[in-house]
Amino acid sequence: MLSVALLGGESSGKSTLARQLHEALAAQGLATALVPEHLRAWCEAAGRAPLAHEQAAIAAEQTALIEQARAGVVIADTTALVVAAYSEHYFGDRSLWPEAIAAQRRIGLTLLMGLDLPWQSDGFFRESPAVREAIDALLRRELQAAGVAYQTIYGQGPQRLRAALAAVATALGRDLLPDDPALRKGTGRWQCEACSDPECEHRLFRALIARRSG
């Protein structure tokens, strides 16, 4: 079994990409399970954001949902690591990091969402691009400090899905882009374009912005 976790702050494309990955893998005959973001479900049910003392239970439930899922590929739309990042950002509470990192080490493939998507309000919980950037910085800090390997996924639409599928294909040791020319296009450059070297990412991001403004 391969577990794939998508990490990122608000409006970074986690949920959309998780659904797309699930559909694309299922279409190729792979037994695939999609684990939704428990934090969002909790907020929608409660009609509010969680308080400081409620964060630990939410993080623990996210981990439990992932580890209870049974399929050839389990796709997690976030992990306890994101809850820990929000807990530090909003409440200055760093107590959730150790358990969240331990759970993240049990994930087979960690994909961090690049911040090249435009931030969009959902009219409910999303706060600002600044919060998205702050959560991204906290996730990178903890992943790098703990030595947890991750790959950063960039791109718009099919490009983003293509990069994620390429990462999953490498982890599984099989081809996952057999038919769709839109997904096939440019796959030979993926290892460079979506690598997890922070300096390389920054150069790529600046290049993408320059191309769009040129």
N, C-alpha and C positions, 0 to 999 in steps of 0.2 A: 504494500500500500504506500502511496505517496501523498503526503499532506502538503498543501500549498497555501500559504498565508499571504493575504494582501494587506499591506500596512500603509497608513497615510492619514493626514488630518482631514478635516471637513472639505468637501467638494474637491477631492483629489482623484475621483473616478473609481474608487474601490468597488462599490456595489455594482456599477455598470459593468466593469471588467470582470468581476466575479461571475455575473450572470452570463456574459458572453463566453467566458472560458468554459463554464459548465455546459452551455449549449454546444459549443464547438467540439468539446471532447466527447460528449454523449453522441453527437452526430457521427463520430468515427468509431462508435461501438464500445467505448470505454465506460465501465461502470463508474459513475461519478456522482458524488454527493456535494451539495452546496450548503454550507453552514452560514446562516445570516448573521448580521451584526446584532448581538444581544443588547448592546447599549442603546441603539436606535429603537429597538422594539420596546425596551424598558421606558424610554423617554416618551414614546408615542402612547403607551398604555397609561403612564402616570400623568401625562400632559405637562411635564416639566423636566428640567435637567436634574440629575441625582445630586444629593448632598454629599459632603465629604465622607460621612460614615457609611454611605451606601455604595461607595465605589468598589470596595473589596469584594462584596458579594457579586456584583456585576462582572468583575474580572474573573472570578472563580467560575461563574456560570458559563462565560464565553469559552474558557478552557475546557470545561466539562462537555459542552456541546461539540467541540471539535474532536475530543478524544473518544466520544461515544459514537461518532459517525463511522459508518462501515461502508467502504467502497474502494475500488481500485485507486481512484484519485479523490481525495477530499479537498475541496476548495473552501477556505475560510475567509469570509468577508470581515476581516480584522481579527485580532487576538487580544489577549489581556494586556499586551504591551501598549496598545493605543489607550486603553482605560488608564493605565499607569501614567502615561504621558499627560492625559487630561487632568488626572489627579494632582500631578505636580504643578501643571500650568495654572490651574484655577485655585488650588488649595495649599500649594507649597508642600504637599505630602509626597515624600519619596518612598514610603513604606511598601508600595505595591511592586516596585521594580524587581526585587530579587525573585519572587515567585513568578512574575511575568517572564523574566529572562529564562528561568528554568523551563517554563512551558514552551518558550520559543525555541529552545535548543532541541525540543522533541519534534519540531516541524521540519519536514524534509526540504522545503524550498520556500524561502522568504522573498517576496517581491515588494519593494517599496515604490509607491507611486511618485513619479516625477511631478514637479509643479509646473509643467508646461500647459496644463489645461486652465482655461479661464475660471476664476472663482465665481460661483453662482449661489445666490441666496435661495434657501428653501422656504423662506417665510416662517420658519419655525425655530430650528436649533442652531443653524449655522450663524457664526458671528461676524467673521471678517477674513480677508486674505492674510492679515497679520497673524491671526490665530492659527491658520493653516500652516504658515511658515514656522511659527513657534513650535507646533507639534512635530513638524518634519525635523526640525533641529534637535528636539529632544529624542526622537526615535533614532536618528543617526548617531547621536552621542552615546546612547545606551547600547545599541547594536555594535558599534565599533569598540566601545570600552569592554564589552563582554566577549568580543571576538566571534560574534554570530554572523555568519556569512549572509549577505543579501545581494540582490540584484535590483537595480533601479529601472523602472519601466517608463519610457517616454513615448510620445506619439499621439496623433489624433486619429480617432475612429479605427479603421482597419490596421493602421500602423501600430497602435497600442496593443491591440489584440495579437497581432503578428509577433511582437516582441515578447509578450507573455507566453504565447504558444511555443515560441522557440526556446524559452527558458524551461518550460515543462518538458518539451521534447528532449532536451539535453539531459534532464534529470531522469527521464524514463528510458533514455537510450533508444528512441524510435522517432520516425518521421511523423509529424502531426499536421503537415501542410500539403496534402496531396493534390487537391483539386482546384482550390480557389485562387485564380491569378492575382486578385487583389491582396490576398494574404501571402502569396508566394513572393511578390515583388520586393526585392531588396533584402531577402533573408540572409544573403551572404555577408551583410555588414552588421548583423545584429550584435554579435559579440562585442564589437567596438561601441556601437551606438547605445547599448543598454548595460554596459558594464557598471560595476559598483565602485570603481575608483572615484572618490569624490572630486579630485582635480580634473579627471577626464570628464565627469559629468558636468562640471562647471563650464569647461570649454565647449562641450556639446550644446549646453543650454544657451550660451552666448551666441553660438553659431546659428542655432535655430531662430533666435530672436532677430539676428542680423538678416537672415534670409527672408523672414516675414516682413521686415520693415524696408527691405531693399526694393 
